[in-house]
Amino acid sequence: MTISVDPVRWGGAAAAVAAYAGMCLALLRTRRGLRQDGGADHADWLVAYASQTGTGEALAEHTVATLRTGGLSARALSVEHLDDATLRGAARILFIASTYGEGDAPDSAARLARLLDQPDLALGQLHYAVLALGDSSYANYCGFGRRLDAALKARGAQALFERVEVDRGRATAIDAWQHHLSHLAGTSDAPDWSAPAYGHWRIATRRLINPGSAGAPVYRIDLVPAAGALPAWEAGDLVQVSAPGEPDYPREYSIASTMGEGCLSLLVRLHVRDDGTVGMASGWLCREAGEGDEVLLRVRQHRRFRIGENAGRPLILIGNGTGIAGLRAHLKSRADVGEARNWLVFGERNEAHDHFCAGDIAAWRQAGMLDTLSLAFSRDGGSARYVQHALDAQAAQLRAWVDAGAAIYVCGSLQGMAGAVHDTLARVLGSDALALLDETGRYRRDVY
């Protein structure tokens, strides 16, 4: 179902000795370079991060701070800004490489992958190290970090030390990375890398939003601090929830509300296993936590999914299931400032039971804050129809919006939806055009 208003306007010891010598030479050159200019814009150490939800970026900032404590010039940059000339000319790069899903690279790493695929790429001048972030519950643990390490070695780059792998943010692995950095920087006076503390929150309201659904229950959960004011966040940001029994394995959820609404809202689908038991975090949030129980939670910036420089552009928001949470926050934020050039593409099972945020959507439509609405309910009779089919059916309008400067935001399931939407966008817009949108920040994804 599509509703439109006006048209869019708009091996061995030798190797070890060589590696050690390389590291010493790198440090000597760094200190000489520091004496010459010392500016961050001409830093001798690059810390390149490939981050999907912000963890890699935060670790990159800590890494830069540690190197600077030792008097080294260093700067962080996202790998999406790592161009051919910089990669070929750099002497020292520390890579922080997140993996999400089944070994997938973050969206920001698409450009780096293309660079490393160049047949004539020689990186014999480069000394590097890799901090690989992953989750051992997936088959391809640290898949992207491992592939990156192998690709750099294949191009002649020399490792300063062995790849460090981090399972679900484990502190022991992070400590190992810090230890290496302290040696590189020649200092033991490293800054504090502690993550922000969890705050104490309470559930203000909890409401089932898909009664009668063929799918698992989904709850809207509104939370407020147990004491004090709301912390600051922007549309697109995330929270980490520390569930009882698994404090070292926080779950991330997109924030569905804006600060102006006076509460922090989540859309949480209850995870039910084959044996009938429920997930630790979703079970706690959806069923077990009562009004008097404290929920340990902290807000995480998700810069890549914020509106940022796209604030003045038309916005195409695409998602399925609870992925509408992050999209809702963007739509609410846009409506609050009177920006109406918004197109929402949303899919779920049945319209009668799974039309999440239907009341908000209707209100935005009535107020003229939602230019185009495309809905795809896969089990409402006939052949299954998903969000990618809605995009295909409106290919001409999709091209027109993009030609008018629109940015595309995708939020929802990695398996199935996000891949299918990506393929559809590549087919309708062209692979090169989609890659350019990605590189310029006009194609952003928050997928899980």
N, C-alpha and C positions, 0 to 999 in steps of 0.2 A: 504494500500500500504506500503510495507516494502522495504527498500534499505539497503543492508549490504555491508561492505567492507571486511576486513580481520577478522578472528575469534578473539575472545577476548582472551587476554593472561593474563590473570591476575585476786419542787414547793413551795416555801414559804420563810418565814424569815430565817428558819434554813439553807435553801439552800443558801440564800444570805449571811448569816453570815459565812457559811462554805467557800463560794467562796471568800469572803473578807479575811478570815483568810488564805486561801490558797495563795492568792495573796501576803499577807504580808510575809508569810513564804517563798514564792518564791523569793521575793525581798531580804530578809535576807540572804538566801542561796546564791543568786547571788552575793551580796556584799562580803560575806565571800570567795566565789570562786574567785572573782576578786582580792582580796588581795593575794590569793595563787598563781595565775599564770597570769590572766588578758590577756592572749594571744588570738588572734582571732581564732586560730586553736582549742582552747579548750573553746570556748565561752559558757557561761551559757544560753544565749538566742539565739535560732535559729529563723531565719526569712525565712520560706520556701515559695517559690513562685511558682505558677502554671500559667505560662504566655504563651500566644499564639503569641502575636506580640510585646512584650516588655514592655507594660504598667505595668504589675505586677512586672516585674523585677526592673523597675525604682522605683516603690513605695517601694519595698523591700530595695533597697539601701538607700532611704530616711529614712525608718524605722530604719535600722541599725545605721545610722548617728545620729538619735535622741536619741536612747538608749545609744550610746557611749558618747554623750554630757553629759548625767547624770552619767557617770562613770561606766556604765555596759559593760560587755564584750558581744559582739553580732556579729554574722556573718550571711550572707545570703547564701542560697543555693537553687538551683532548686529542686523541689520535685522529679525529675527524679533521683537525687542522694541521696534521703532520703531512706536508707535501713532499713531492719527489726530491726537490732540491735540499730540503732540510734533512731528509732521511739519508741521502747520499753524502751530505757534507758533515753530518754530526759525528763527533768523536765519542760521545758518551750519552747513552739513553737508558734510563731505568723505566721499564715497562710495567704497568700495573694492569693486568688483564683479567677482567671478569668473564665468567662463563654463566650463561643462563640456559634453562631448558636442558635438552639432551645434547650438551656440548656446543651449543650455539654461541657465536660471537655477538657481542652487543651491537646494536644498530650503528653506533658511532664508528665501528671498526671496518665498515665496508670499504672505505677509501684505502686504509692500510692494507687490507687483503688484496686489493687490486694492485697496489704498489709492489707488494711482495711477490705477486705473480709475474712480474715483468721478467722476461727471459734474460735480459742483459743486466739485471740488477746485481752489482757487486758491492758488498758492504765490508770489505776487508779492513776499512778504517775504523769501524764501529766497535766500541766496547760496550757491552750491555748486560743487563740482568733482568729477570722476569719474576714478578710476584703474581702468581696465578691464584685467582679466587674461584672457589667452586663449592659444590655440595656433593659429598660422597654417596648420597642416596640415589644419585643419577648414575647411569651406566658410564657415560663419558665424562667422568669427573675431571674438572679443570681442562676440559677439552680444548677450549680456545687458547688458553695459556700454553698448553703443551704444543699445539700446532704452531703458535707464534714462535716459541723457542726453537723448534725444529727448523722453521723457515729461515730464521735469522742465522742459525748455524750453517744451513745449506748455502746461504749467500756469502759466507766467509766471515761473518761477524764473530767476535770473540767474547765469550762469557766471562764476566768478572768473577762470578761465583755461580754455583748450581741454582737452578730454578727453585724457588720457595713456593710451596703449595699450601693454601689455606682452606681448610674445610669448615664451612659455615662460620667464618670469622674467628676461628679458634685462636686464643691469645698466644699459645706457645709458638705457633707459626709466625704470627706477627712479631713476636719477640725475636725470632731468628732473623727476620728481615731487618729489624732495628739494629741487631748486633752487627750485621754486615754494613749497614749504613754508618754506624759509629766508627768502624774501621776505615771506611772510605773517607769520612770527614775528619778523622783523627781526633775525635772527642768522645767523652763518655757523658757529657752534659747535654743529653738529648731532651727535647721538650716532651711534655706529657701527651701520650697518645690515647688517653682514656676516652672512650665514647661518652657522649652525654648521658647523664643518669636518667633512669626511667622515672617518670613522674607518677604520682598517685592520682588516679581518676576513679570516677564512679559512673555507673550507668544511670542516666536520667530517664530514658525511655528505651524500650525494645519492642519492636513490632514486626510480626510476620507479614511480609509484603507479597507473598505468592501463595495464599491458601488455595488448596485444590490442585496445585501444580503437579504435573507428572514428574517434575524434577525434584531435587533435594530442596528442603526449605531454605528460604533466603530471608534474613532479618535486617531491618534498618535499626542500627544501634546508635543512639545519641549519647555522647559522653561529655562530662564536664569535669574540670579539675576538682579533686577532693578539697583543695584549698587554693586560694589565689586566683589570678586572672588566667584567661586563655593564653597559651603561647602563640607566637606569630607563625602563620603559614600562608602560603599562596595556593591558588588553584593549581592542581597538578602534583602537589606534594603528597607524601606517604606518611604512614605511621608504622612503628614497630611495636608489636604487642608481645610481652613476655608472659607466656602461659605457665600456670603452676605445673610443676613437674618437669618442665623443660625450659628453664631460665636462660640456658645458653643457646637456644635455638628460636630466636624471635620470628614471628610471622609478620609479613608486611601486607598492608592494606592501603588502597587508595582512599584519600579523604574525599568524601562526597559533598561536603559543605564548605561555605566560606566563613570567615571569622565573624562577619556581620550577622550571621544567623545565631550566634551566641552559644553554639555547641559544636563539637567535633563529631561528624556523622560518618558511619561506616556502613557498607552493604556487605554482609557476611553470609556466604552460603555454607550451611552445615555439611561438613564432610562426613559421610557415613561409609564405613568400610564394609567389605563383603560379609563380615561376620556380625554386622550390626553395631559394632562399636563406633564411636565418633572420634573425630580428630581432637587433639589436645587443645589447640587454640580455638577452633570454631566451636567445639563442644562447650568450652568454658564461656565463650562470649555469648553464644546463642541460647544455652540452656542452664548452665550451672551457676554462673555468677549472678548473685542477687543484688538488690539495690544497695545493701549495706556492704557488699564486698568491694575491695579495691582492685582495680585493673591497672597493671603496670604498663605504661605506654610512653613512647617518646616520638616526637615529630621528626621526620627526616625530609630535608630539602630534596627535591627531585628536579634539578634545574633543567634537565633535558625535556621534561614534560610540562614545564611552566610555559606561560604565554610569551614572556620575554619580548623579543623584537617583533613578534607576530601580532602584537596588540592592535595594530592598525590595519590588519589584513582581514579579509573574509576568512571564515573558519569552517572546515569540513570535519566533523567529529564522527568517528566510526567506531562502533563497539558492539559487544554482545554480552549477555548475562550481567554479572555484577561489574563488568567493565564499564557500565554506564556510570559508576560512582565518580571516577575521575572526570568523565565528560560532563556530568551534572554540575560539578564544581565550576568548570569552565563556563558553562552556559549561564549559571547563576551570576558569576562574576561579570560576564559580558552584559547580561541584562541589567545589572545594577548600574552600569555606566552608559546604558543606552546604545550599545553596539548590537545591531540587529542582523548583520550579515553572517548568519549562522545556518549551517545545514547539518542536521543530525540524521545519521543512518544507524538504526538500532535493530538488533535481532534477538529473538528468544523462541520459546516453544509455542505457547498459545497466547493469543492476545487477551483472552478472558482471565487468565491467571498470572501471566508473566510479563505484563506491560509495566515494567518498573518505572517509577517516577512519572506515571501517566498524568497525575494532577499537576505537577510542575510543568510538564511539557505543554499541556493544554493551556495553562496560564500564560506561558511565554508566547504561545501561538496567538492567543487572544490579544496580548499586549503588543504584538508586532515585533517581538524580539527573536523569533525563530523563523527565518525566511523559508526554509524548506525542510520537510520532515519525510523521511523514508523509513518505513517499518517492514520487517521481514519476520513473520512467525512461521517456523518450519513445520509445525504440526497442525496447521489449520486447514487441512484438506488439500488435495491435489499433490503435485510433486513437491518435494522439500525445497523451500526457498530460504536462502541465507543472505546475510548482508552483502556478500560479494555479488550475488545475483541482482540485488537492488542497484548496486553500482553499475553493473553491466547494462542494466536496462536504462540507465540514465547516463550513458557514456558521453553523449554530446554535452550535457549540462556539466558533467564532471570536468571535461576539457575546458569548457567556458569559464568555470569558476577558477581553475588553476591559471588559465591565461589572464584572468583578472587579478591575479596575485594571491589567491587563497593558499592557506597553509592547511595541512592534513594532519589530524591527530587520531591515533588508533589506540584503543584501550580494550583489553579483554584477553581471551584465552590464546596462548601461543600455538597450541596444537589445534589445527583446523582453521579457526577464524583468521588469525593474523597472517598465516602463510597464504591462505586463499585470497585474502584482501590484497596482500602485496602482489601476488601474481596478477590479479585483476587490474590493479593500478598500473603495473608494468605493461600490461597488454593494451590498456586504453590510452595511457599517456606516453608510453615508450620507455624502455629500460633506462636509456640515457637521461631522459627527462626526469624520471623518478630518482635516479642517482643524484642528479643535480639538486633536486628538492631536498634530498637527505643532507647533502653537503652544505647547503645554505640554510639549514634549520627549518625548512618548510614542510618536512615530513618527519613526524615524531611519534614514537610508539611507547606505550607502557603496557607490556604484555607479560603474561605469567603462565 
